[in-house]
Amino acid sequence: MARDGYVSPFSTRYASPEMQYLFSEEHKFRTWRRLWIALARAEQRQGLAITDEQIAELEAHADDINYEDAERREREVRHDVMSHVYAYGLQCPKAAGIIHLGATSCYVGDNTDLLILRDGLTLVRRKLLSVVELLARFAEQYKGLPCLAYTHIQPAQLTTVGKRACLWINELLMDVEEIDHRLATLAFLGSKGTTGTQASFMELFGGDSAKVRAVEQDIAETFGFRHVVPVSGQTYSRKTDYQVLSALSGVAQTASKFAYDLRLLASFKEMEEPFGKSQIGSSAMPYKRNPMRCERVDGLCRYVMANTVNPAVTAGTQFFERTLDDSANRRIAIAESFLAVDAILNLLLNICDGLVVYPQVIRRRVMEELPFMATENIMMDAVKRGGNRQELHERLRQHAQAAGNRVKAEGAANDLLDRIAADPLFGTTREELEATLKPELYTGRAAQQVEEFLTETVKPLLQANADALGIKGHVTV
């Protein structure tokens, strides 16, 4: 690897080979040639004088791209598409005259981009579902383990570890649903010509609209598209890029929350990401177990969410039937959003395949807070014995504030139960109060919600997509 020039971290540290290939030069130019072959075949079917021999010649050189010829030509003419038309023609002298017939540059450029968007979203979807599968197993395993729940990042009532995992899963499913919508509505540009009027194709086919439409539909079906853009300028609407990158931003939002939650739980020592046997957490502090994977997730998520501004501005600054100031921006913004989301999902796959839970720490922290959370039940029991709800509430507030101050200001143990037992207004003993301190009594329907969610929502989706599951997350560094 060259070390004297900039190399993208997506290539060396983050993104998977399969996602990198989708945005590679090799994949792009091979796709261009497939599009030229499909165009020639479709035009032949509608009666143009294109021979089987010419098409066979094109197919024989679909993958052995003569890059040196194309690059030399581009230095002369400053046009990438025409340079590759020329280079392809050198390899296919019999077919040289019919390559790109009737088309404009966006025929290969934009249709290739749409194919990459579709394949990139499909790969993202597969990895999302594999993350869901791992978290579903985790949620099932820990559906009944009580833990502190938080509002305002302050201890609230209890939940379970499995229920919290279901919150993460639910947002992942929202992302899958959004990606499914984008895939279902993604339309092929087809063969629209220079300003989207298909004038060049009308000339080729003597004004026969039916044949022009048939060529376009033929090409779309060749590449597996059900829909063709009904109207366009020279390009497909750049709003499509914004919609797709917004779906990727949704994935980043979900992943960011998950990673922040896990980082906070790691600081509480309740849960943590996998930590290698020889992993070093800090160059100065040997004891550190830094959540480096989750930190990387959050950093990459910020990049993806911020990058969504690029296609939004691009879409809003397109003039009339096309302008070219979108090109340089799109080359970077679209590819890097996909590469970043791919990296994020690789990390999530790795993290979720080895989540570490510390039940004893979780229970200790629950028991430290449980006396406060039990006050409503204690109050209700006292009311049943004839107490006044308002008076009891005020007395509990006073005792809870005093006990809380003792914990925080003096570093002492929580003595709330002792205070309540000593207060004749409640008419109860310390032993009776302790009997109420069973964490399982305070988790509501959390465990049942996990079972219902997994059974009714998650498992049917995973079963329907069984062939897409099982992807492993490989983390380079």
Secondary structure, DSSP 8 states (H G I E B T S, - for coil): ---SS---HIIIIIS-HHHHHHTSHHHHHHHHHHHHHHHHHHHHHTT-S--HHHHHHHHHTSS---HHHHHHHHHHH--HHHHHHHHHHHH-TTTGGGTTTT--HHHHHHHHHHHHHHHHHHHHHHHHHHHHHHHHHHHHHTTT-EEEEEETTEEEEEEEHHHHHHHHHHHHHHHHHHHHHHHHH--B--S--SSSS-HHHHHHTTT-HHHHHHHHHHHHHHTT-S-B-SS-SSS--THHHHHHHHHHHHHHHHHHHHHHHHHHHHHHTSEE----TT--S-SS-TT----HHHHHHHHHHHHHHHHTHHHHHHHHT--TT--STTHHHHHHHHHHHHHHHHHHHHHHHHHHTS-EE-HHHHHHHHHHHHHHHTHHHHHHHHHHTT--HHHHHHHHHHHHHHHHHHHHHH-----HHHHHHT-TTT---HHHHHTT--GGGGSTTHHHHHHHHIIIIIHHHHHHTGGG---------
